[in-house]
């Protein structure tokens, strides 16, 4: 059986030229360890997409971006909660 994948997208970036890349992380609810999901490099687009390969086991997860700007500064974006079945 092939591995399931999902596409994650950040929409409405107000100043995409200032963004160098976005790393995505996930964390199972109740777990203190975050795991790297993937990244996407920014261009001039207002939307960024990353594909989540090799989904973890079923459960409830927090997903969040870490945004790196052109000056190599990082900021953690807001978390979303997803349920994988």
LINLINHU-V915953 format. One record per residue. N is the residue number from 1. RES is the residue in one letter. PHI is phi in degrees with one decimal (NA if undefined). PSI is psi as a letter, one per 20 degrees, with the letter a starting at -180 (* if undefined). NEAR is the number of other ideal C-beta (glycine too) atoms within 8 Angstrom. Layout:
n=[N;N]
res=[RES;RES]
phi=[PHI;PHI]
psi=[PSI;PSI]
near=[NEAR;NEAR]
//
This chain:
n=[1;2;3;4;5;6;7;8;9;10;11;12;13;14;15;16;17;18;19;20;21;22;23;24;25;26;27;28;29;30;31;32;33;34;35;36;37;38;39;40;41;42;43;44;45;46;47;48;49;50;51;52;53;54;55;56;57;58;59;60;61;62;63;64;65;66;67;68;69;70;71;72;73;74;75;76;77;78;79;80;81;82;83;84;85]
res=[X;X;X;X;X;X;X;X;X;X;X;X;X;X;X;X;X;X;X;X;X;X;X;X;X;X;X;X;X;X;X;X;X;X;X;X;X;X;X;X;X;X;X;X;X;X;X;X;X;X;X;X;X;X;X;X;X;X;X;X;X;X;X;X;X;X;X;X;X;X;X;X;X;X;X;X;X;X;X;X;X;X;X;X;X]
phi=[NA;-67.4;-66.6;-80.0;-131.7;-135.4;-102.8;-108.5;-136.9;-103.4;-113.7;76.7;-68.5;-74.1;-136.1;-61.6;-66.0;-87.3;-97.6;-88.3;-159.1;-131.0;-95.9;-111.1;-128.4;-134.0;-147.7;-70.7;-57.2;88.9;-103.3;-92.7;-100.5;-90.7;-124.6;-72.8;-100.3;158.1;-146.3;-141.7;-92.3;-86.7;-126.8;-105.2;-82.6;-84.4;-124.0;-122.1;-131.5;-135.4;-99.2;-94.5;-89.6;50.9;-58.2;-73.7;-60.3;-58.3;159.8;-104.7;-130.5;-100.4;-123.5;-148.2;-95.7;-120.1;-97.4;-111.1;-91.2;-65.8;-92.2;66.5;-92.6;-118.3;-143.0;-83.4;-84.5;-68.8;-85.8;-122.0;-110.8;-129.5;-114.7;-99.1;-109.5]
psi=[p;q;q;q;q;q;p;q;p;p;q;k;p;h;m;h;i;i;p;g;r;p;q;p;q;q;p;q;p;i;q;i;p;q;q;p;h;a;r;q;q;q;c;j;q;i;p;q;q;q;p;o;q;m;q;a;r;q;a;p;q;p;p;q;q;o;p;p;r;i;j;k;q;q;p;p;r;q;q;q;p;q;p;p;*]
near=[1;3;6;5;9;7;8;11;8;11;6;6;12;5;6;12;7;6;14;8;10;15;11;15;12;13;12;9;9;3;6;3;5;6;8;8;11;10;9;9;6;12;5;4;8;7;9;12;9;13;9;13;7;6;9;9;4;4;9;8;13;9;12;13;10;12;11;11;11;7;4;7;6;8;7;7;10;4;7;7;9;7;7;10;3]
//
